[in-house]
Amino acid sequence: MTSPGFTVVHDLRPRFRDTDAMGHVNNAVYVTYLEVARQEYWRALEGETDYGRVPFILAHVSIDFRAEALVHETLRIGVRCDWIGSKSFGFAYEIRDKASGRLIVEATSVQVCYDYDAKRSIPMPAELRAELERLEGRPLARAATA
């Protein structure tokens, strides 16, 4: 029951080690769950799992917690690319309980295109922009800010 508009959806079962003393999925674990969603997005984008070819690094994550998640629940993670800038792009996520549809987390992240050998950011490669827009099915130009 992920909201419409999420390009890649992945179901995940929390592990016991993901929980805190109250039996809730610990807040720090959600960053890893978002990473799993990005991994699935890369697989949908490239059709492979060669993460050595990933031309970006994570620069920022923002998470809004809406409800608790428990170890026995199956979590449905949705991810989509919302915008592409000159050197970076943004993902939006939501995590819901698969059975009830209860919203657990809303999140965003910013990825920066990166040259690992030179250890510096690089302009958005035209091929990556085209692949992201193809997968999303729409133009992803970043809106101008005032």
C-alpha positions in Angstrom: 0.0 0.0 0.0 2.6 2.6 -1.0 1.2 5.9 -2.2 1.0 6.3 -5.9 3.9 8.0 -7.6 6.7 5.8 -6.3 8.7 4.4 -9.1 10.4 1.5 -7.2 8.8 -0.4 -4.4 10.6 -2.9 -2.2 9.2 -5.0 0.7 11.5 -5.5 3.7 11.1 -7.5 6.9 12.9 -5.9 9.9 15.4 -8.1 11.7 15.4 -8.5 15.4 18.6 -6.6 15.6 16.9 -3.6 14.1 14.7 -3.1 17.2 15.3 -1.2 20.4 14.4 -2.1 24.0 10.7 -1.3 23.4 10.5 -3.6 20.4 10.2 -0.8 17.8 12.5 -0.5 14.8 15.2 1.9 16.0 15.3 5.3 14.4 18.9 4.9 13.2 18.0 1.8 11.2 15.8 3.8 8.8 18.9 5.3 7.1 19.9 1.7 6.2 16.3 1.0 4.9 16.6 4.0 2.6 20.0 2.6 1.4 18.2 -0.6 0.5 15.6 1.4 -1.5 18.4 3.2 -3.4 20.0 -0.2 -4.1 16.7 -1.5 -5.6 16.4 1.8 -7.5 19.9 1.2 -9.0 18.9 -2.3 -9.9 15.8 -1.0 -11.7 17.8 1.7 -13.4 20.8 -0.4 -14.5 19.3 -3.9 -14.5 22.4 -5.1 -12.5 24.0 -5.0 -9.1 27.5 -3.7 -9.9 27.5 -1.0 -7.2 31.1 -0.2 -8.1 29.7 1.7 -11.1 27.5 3.9 -8.9 28.5 7.4 -10.0 27.3 9.3 -6.9 27.6 9.6 -3.1 25.0 10.4 -0.5 25.2 14.0 0.7 22.1 14.5 2.8 19.2 12.6 4.4 16.1 14.0 6.1 13.6 11.6 7.8 10.2 12.4 9.3 9.0 9.7 11.6 5.2 9.3 11.5 4.5 6.1 13.4 6.3 3.2 15.0 7.3 0.0 13.1 7.6 -3.4 14.8 9.8 -6.3 14.0 6.9 -8.6 12.9 5.6 -6.1 10.3 6.6 -6.2 6.6 7.6 -2.7 5.5 7.0 -1.4 2.0 9.5 1.2 0.9 8.7 3.5 -2.0 11.4 5.6 -3.8 11.4 8.0 -6.7 13.7 10.6 -8.1 12.1 14.1 -7.7 14.6 16.4 -9.3 18.0 16.6 -11.0 20.4 19.5 -10.6 23.7 20.4 -12.2 25.7 18.1 -9.9 23.1 16.4 -7.7 19.7 14.8 -7.7 17.0 14.2 -5.0 15.1 11.1 -4.0 11.8 11.0 -2.1 10.8 8.0 0.0 8.0 6.7 2.1 7.8 3.6 4.3 4.5 2.0 5.1 3.3 -1.1 6.9 2.4 -3.4 4.0 -0.6 -4.9 5.7 -2.4 -1.8 7.0 -0.9 1.0 4.8 0.0 3.0 7.9 2.6 5.6 7.1 5.7 5.1 9.1 8.4 7.4 7.5 8.6 10.1 4.9 12.2 10.9 3.8 14.3 12.7 1.2 18.0 12.3 0.2 20.4 14.2 -2.0 23.0 12.4 -4.0 26.0 14.2 -5.5 27.6 12.9 -8.7 31.2 12.0 -7.8 34.5 11.0 -9.3 35.9 8.4 -6.8 39.4 8.5 -8.3 39.7 12.3 -8.2 37.7 12.5 -4.9 35.5 15.4 -6.1 32.0 16.2 -7.3 31.4 16.2 -11.0 28.6 17.6 -13.2 25.6 15.4 -13.7 26.5 12.9 -16.5 24.1 13.2 -19.5 23.7 9.4 -19.5 22.6 9.3 -15.9 20.2 12.2 -16.4 18.7 10.4 -19.4 18.4 7.1 -17.5 16.8 8.7 -14.4 14.2 10.5 -16.6 13.5 7.4 -18.6 12.9 5.4 -15.4 10.7 8.1 -13.9 8.9 8.8 -17.2 9.1 12.5 -16.9 11.6 15.5 -17.1 13.3 16.0 -13.7 14.8 19.5 -14.0 15.2 21.1 -10.6 12.8 24.1 -10.1 14.5 27.4 -9.8 14.6 28.8 -6.3 14.1 32.4 -5.4 
